[in-house]
Amino acid sequence: MFIQFFQDLKAAGLPVSLREYLTLMEALDADLAERRVEDFYYLARATLVKDEANLDKFDQVFSHRFKGLDLMSDAPVTDLPEEWLKKLTEKHLTEEEKALIESMGGFEKLMETLKKRLEEQTDRHQGGNKWIGTAGTSPYGAYGYNPEGVRIGQNESRHRRAVKVWDKREFKDLDSSVELGTRNIKVALKRLRRFARQGAAEELDLDTTIQATAHKGLLDIKMRPERRNAVKVLLFFDVGGSMDDHIKVCEELFSAARTEFKVMEYFYFHNCLYEFVWQNNARRHTQRIPTMDILHKYPSDYKVIFVGDASMGPYEITYPGGSVEHWNEEPGAAWMSRITDLYNKAVWLNPVPERHWRYTHSIAIMRDLMKDRMYPLTLEGLEGAMKELAR
């Protein structure tokens, strides 16, 4: 059974190794799961899954392989005296609730009835006291009330009355192909780190303190600067037009980047980079920053990240005067080349799904200007971009 589970994980694309499988077997021999399926689930996940992006795949394989096993965490390990259970019931349930439980026939009858109703019911139901639905008093469904119910399709407990929970997989949104959320972005951005100790000595250097104290025979406290992420980043966001469809993910990326990078400067542009950018969209026509000033101010050790859909008329990139907002003396391609020539570490993040790129000529042009360093704005794409910048 365990060998088949291991093979299923590999077939699903999870990078599990024989060494990890043997470690799991050693843990089971030591009875770390205590013969409980739920404990075995967490033990296997901790042993075999190395990347959060694979948690959803692991859950699917585990559910398929061990389907039908009881995963209830509240199942008693030992038999309890009957009088204890009676006192517990008297303490927490009203007379009406006790009567309802008796009328259902207890937990076994509850699950048997649920199976029958799943076979009989074909339509969505709201309210009422029998069918599986929402906002009712039926023991099956969500956002209702029943003293002994089965919660289906509700993401959290409300009355703390359900005796079994059937919900969506916990890590569904961590698949590497899904669009990003702020938390997932932070996880991916952590790959672009280069720590250094700079600034004032504010942190205790324990090793040096011990060594100095041993040499002097007296306590000699040594301090050191805190380790900080020394990576410096320039972020350029395309705004307006077709990028209005991607405001949410750009906001999440911006929020995560400000948290992860201590040295970060950001600028806005529209469609393609030209001779000026801005930092305040409300004053974009009056408070402009010459792009040449950015090239002179920020040295070549900065990492550059462009965020945009690169979807525009090809002439906006390749011809003088191609901009839809002003007359540009030089084509956008000239400015993009200046950026990539000065900053060796530069990438473009595109919120348009990668499968659609080939249908837009301007994306192909921009991708070529970026020397193929264009990545989709997904978790997998962002991780690839961070690896490219970290080389």
C-alpha positions in Angstrom: 0.0 0.0 0.0 2.8 2.5 0.9 4.8 1.6 -2.2 1.8 2.2 -4.4 1.3 5.6 -2.6 4.9 6.5 -3.3 4.6 5.5 -6.9 1.3 7.5 -7.2 3.1 10.6 -5.9 5.9 10.2 -8.5 3.3 9.7 -11.3 1.6 12.9 -10.2 4.9 14.8 -10.7 5.9 15.3 -7.1 9.7 15.2 -6.7 9.8 12.5 -4.0 13.0 10.5 -3.5 13.6 6.9 -2.2 15.5 8.4 0.8 12.4 10.4 1.8 10.2 7.3 1.4 12.6 5.3 3.7 12.5 8.1 6.2 8.7 7.9 6.3 8.9 4.1 6.8 11.3 4.7 9.7 8.9 7.1 11.3 6.1 4.6 10.9 8.2 1.9 12.5 8.7 4.3 15.4 4.9 4.6 15.6 5.1 8.4 15.2 1.7 8.5 13.6 0.2 6.5 16.5 -1.9 4.4 14.1 -4.1 7.4 13.2 -4.8 8.2 9.6 -4.9 12.0 10.2 -1.5 11.9 12.0 -0.1 9.7 9.1 -1.3 12.4 6.6 0.6 15.1 8.3 3.7 12.9 8.9 3.7 11.9 5.2 3.2 15.5 4.0 6.1 16.7 6.2 8.4 13.9 5.0 7.6 13.8 1.3 6.6 17.4 0.3 9.5 19.9 -0.1 7.6 22.7 -1.9 4.3 24.4 -1.0 3.4 24.4 -4.6 3.0 20.6 -4.4 0.7 20.5 -1.4 -2.4 20.4 -3.5 -1.1 17.5 -5.7 -0.2 15.6 -2.5 -3.7 16.1 -1.1 -5.2 14.7 -4.3 -3.0 11.6 -4.3 -3.5 11.0 -0.6 -7.3 11.3 -1.0 -7.3 8.9 -3.9 -5.0 6.3 -2.4 -6.6 6.3 1.1 -10.1 7.0 0.1 -12.7 5.6 2.6 -10.5 5.7 5.7 -11.8 7.7 8.6 -9.9 11.0 9.0 -11.8 12.3 12.0 -9.4 13.8 14.5 -11.9 13.5 17.3 -12.3 9.8 17.2 -11.6 8.4 20.7 -8.4 6.4 21.2 -9.8 4.4 24.1 -13.3 3.5 25.2 -15.0 6.0 27.5 -17.3 5.0 30.3 -20.9 5.3 29.3 -21.8 7.5 32.3 -19.1 10.0 31.2 -20.7 10.4 27.8 -24.1 10.8 29.3 -22.9 13.6 31.6 -21.2 15.3 28.7 -24.4 15.2 26.7 -26.4 16.6 29.6 -23.9 19.4 30.1 -23.8 20.7 26.5 -27.2 19.9 24.9 -30.6 21.2 25.5 -33.6 18.9 25.8 -34.7 19.9 22.3 -31.3 19.1 20.9 -31.2 15.7 22.6 -34.6 14.9 21.1 -33.4 15.9 17.6 -30.3 13.6 17.9 -32.4 10.7 19.1 -34.8 11.3 16.2 -31.9 11.0 13.7 -30.7 7.8 15.3 -27.2 9.0 16.2 -24.1 9.4 14.0 -24.4 6.1 12.1 -27.9 6.9 11.1 -26.9 10.5 10.2 -24.3 9.3 7.7 -26.6 6.6 6.2 -29.3 9.2 5.6 -26.8 11.6 4.0 -25.8 8.9 1.5 -29.4 8.4 0.5 -30.1 12.1 0.1 -27.0 12.5 -2.1 -28.4 9.9 -4.4 -31.9 11.4 -4.4 -31.1 15.2 -4.6 -30.4 16.7 -8.1 -31.0 20.4 -7.6 -29.5 23.2 -5.5 -31.6 23.8 -2.3 -31.7 26.8 0.1 -33.6 26.8 3.4 -35.8 24.0 4.6 -35.1 21.1 6.9 -34.4 18.0 4.7 -32.3 18.5 1.6 -28.6 19.3 1.4 -28.3 23.1 1.0 -27.7 26.4 2.6 -29.3 28.6 5.3 -31.7 25.9 6.6 -32.0 23.5 9.6 -31.2 20.3 7.6 -28.3 18.4 9.2 -26.6 18.5 5.8 -25.2 21.6 4.1 -23.7 25.0 5.0 -24.6 28.3 6.7 -27.5 26.8 8.6 -28.1 25.3 12.0 -28.4 21.7 13.3 -27.1 20.3 16.5 -25.6 17.2 14.8 -24.8 18.1 11.3 -22.5 17.3 8.3 -21.0 20.6 7.0 -20.7 20.6 3.2 -19.2 23.5 1.2 -18.5 25.9 4.1 -15.0 27.2 4.6 -15.1 27.5 8.4 -17.1 26.6 11.5 -19.9 28.9 12.7 -21.9 27.1 15.4 -19.2 24.5 16.2 -21.9 21.8 15.9 -20.8 19.8 12.8 -19.6 16.2 13.6 -17.9 15.7 10.2 -16.5 18.3 7.8 -16.3 17.9 4.0 -14.6 21.0 2.6 -12.3 21.9 -0.3 -8.7 21.0 -0.3 -6.7 23.2 2.1 -3.9 24.1 -0.3 -5.7 24.3 -3.6 -4.5 27.8 -4.4 -0.8 26.9 -4.0 -0.6 25.1 -7.3 2.3 26.6 -9.3 0.1 27.4 -12.3 -2.5 29.5 -10.5 -2.6 33.3 -10.4 -0.9 34.9 -7.5 -2.0 36.2 -4.1 0.1 38.4 -1.9 1.2 35.5 0.3 2.3 33.4 -2.6 4.1 36.3 -4.2 6.1 36.8 -1.0 7.1 33.1 -1.0 8.4 33.4 -4.6 10.2 36.8 -4.0 12.1 35.2 -1.1 14.2 33.4 -3.7 15.8 36.7 -4.7 17.8 37.3 -1.5 21.4 38.3 -0.8 21.9 39.0 2.8 24.6 41.3 4.1 25.4 43.0 7.4 25.2 46.7 7.0 24.5 49.7 9.2 24.7 50.1 13.0 25.7 47.3 15.3 22.4 46.4 16.9 22.4 42.6 17.1 24.2 40.4 19.6 27.0 38.5 18.1 26.9 35.4 20.3 29.8 33.4 18.9 32.2 36.4 19.0 31.0 37.3 22.4 31.8 33.8 23.8 35.2 33.9 22.1 36.1 37.3 23.4 34.9 36.5 26.9 37.0 33.3 26.9 40.1 35.2 25.9 39.7 38.0 28.5 38.2 36.1 31.3 35.5 38.7 31.7 32.2 39.2 29.9 32.9 41.0 26.6 29.7 41.7 24.7 30.1 42.0 20.9 27.5 43.5 18.6 27.0 43.3 14.9 24.7 44.8 12.2 21.5 43.0 11.5 21.4 40.8 8.4 19.3 42.4 5.7 18.3 41.6 2.2 20.9 43.6 0.2 19.2 43.1 -3.1 18.3 46.4 -4.8 15.3 46.5 -7.2 13.8 48.9 -9.8 10.2 48.1 -10.5 8.5 49.5 -13.6 4.7 49.1 -13.8 2.6 49.5 -17.0 -0.6 51.3 -16.1 -3.8 52.2 -17.9 -5.5 50.8 -20.9 -5.5 47.0 -21.1 -3.6 46.8 -17.8 -6.8 47.9 -15.9 -7.8 44.2 -16.1 -4.8 43.3 -14.0 -4.9 46.0 -11.3 -5.5 43.5 -8.4 -2.5 41.3 -9.1 -0.2 44.3 -9.7 -1.3 45.7 -6.3 -0.5 42.4 -4.7 2.9 42.2 -6.3 3.7 45.8 -5.3 2.6 45.1 -1.7 4.7 41.9 -1.5 7.7 43.6 -3.1 7.7 46.5 -0.6 7.8 43.9 2.2 10.5 41.7 0.8 12.9 44.3 -0.7 14.3 46.9 1.7 15.9 48.8 -1.2 13.3 49.3 -3.9 12.3 52.1 -6.3 9.2 52.0 -8.4 8.0 53.9 -11.5 5.0 53.8 -13.9 4.9 53.9 -17.7 2.2 53.2 -20.3 2.6 50.4 -22.8 6.3 50.8 -23.5 9.2 52.6 -21.8 9.9 56.0 -23.3 11.9 59.1 -22.3 10.1 59.7 -19.0 8.3 57.8 -16.3 6.3 58.9 -13.2 5.6 57.9 -9.6 2.2 59.5 -9.1 -0.5 58.5 -11.6 -2.7 61.5 -10.6 0.1 63.8 -11.6 1.6 61.9 -14.5 1.4 64.8 -16.9 3.1 67.3 -14.5 5.5 65.4 -12.4 7.6 63.3 -14.8 11.0 61.7 -14.2 13.4 61.6 -17.2 14.3 58.0 -17.9 17.9 59.1 -18.5 18.1 60.4 -14.9 17.2 56.9 -13.7 20.0 55.4 -15.8 22.4 57.9 -14.3 21.2 57.7 -10.7 20.9 53.9 -10.1 24.0 51.8 -10.7 24.1 48.6 -12.7 23.9 46.3 -9.6 20.2 47.0 -9.4 17.8 44.3 -10.5 15.1 45.5 -12.9 11.5 44.1 -13.1 9.0 45.2 -15.7 5.3 44.4 -15.1 3.0 44.7 -18.1 0.9 42.9 -20.6 3.1 44.1 -23.5 -0.1 44.3 -25.6 -0.1 47.3 -27.9 0.4 48.3 -31.5 3.9 47.2 -32.7 4.7 50.7 -33.9 4.5 51.9 -30.3 7.7 49.9 -29.7 9.5 50.3 -33.1 8.8 53.8 -34.4 9.5 57.4 -33.3 6.1 59.0 -32.6 4.5 55.7 -32.0 3.3 56.4 -28.5 -0.4 56.9 -28.1 0.0 59.6 -25.5 2.8 61.9 -26.8 5.3 62.4 -29.6 8.3 60.3 -28.7 11.5 61.4 -30.4 13.0 57.9 -30.1 11.2 54.5 -30.4 10.5 52.6 -27.2 12.8 49.8 -28.4 15.8 52.2 -28.0 14.9 52.9 -24.3 14.3 49.2 -23.6 17.8 48.5 -25.1 19.4 51.1 -22.9 17.9 49.5 -19.8 18.9 45.9 -20.7 22.4 47.1 -21.7 23.0 48.8 -18.4 21.2 46.3 -16.1 22.3 42.8 -16.9 19.7 41.4 -14.5 16.3 42.4 -15.9 13.0 40.5 -16.4 9.5 41.2 -17.7 6.5 39.8 -15.8 3.4 39.4 -18.0 -0.1 38.9 -16.5 -1.4 37.6 -19.9 -1.5 33.8 -19.8 1.5 32.4 -21.6 -0.6 30.4 -24.0 -1.9 33.6 -25.5 1.4 35.3 -26.1 1.9 34.0 -29.7 -1.3 35.8 -30.8 0.0 39.3 -30.0 2.9 40.6 -32.2 4.0 43.3 -29.7 4.5 40.6 -27.0 6.9 38.8 -29.3 8.8 42.0 -30.0 9.1 42.9 -26.3 10.1 39.4 -25.5 12.9 39.6 -28.0 14.0 43.0 -26.6 14.1 41.4 -23.1 16.3 38.6 -24.6 13.6 36.0 -23.8 13.5 37.0 -20.1 9.7 37.3 -20.1 7.8 35.3 -17.6 4.0 34.8 -16.9 2.7 36.4 -13.7 2.0 33.0 -12.0 3.7 31.5 -9.0 5.8 29.3 -11.3 6.6 32.2 -13.6 7.6 34.5 -10.7 9.9 31.8 -9.3 11.6 31.4 -12.7 12.1 35.2 -12.9 13.6 35.3 -9.4 16.0 32.5 -10.3 17.0 34.4 -13.4 17.7 37.6 -11.4 19.6 35.7 -8.8 22.1 34.1 -11.2 
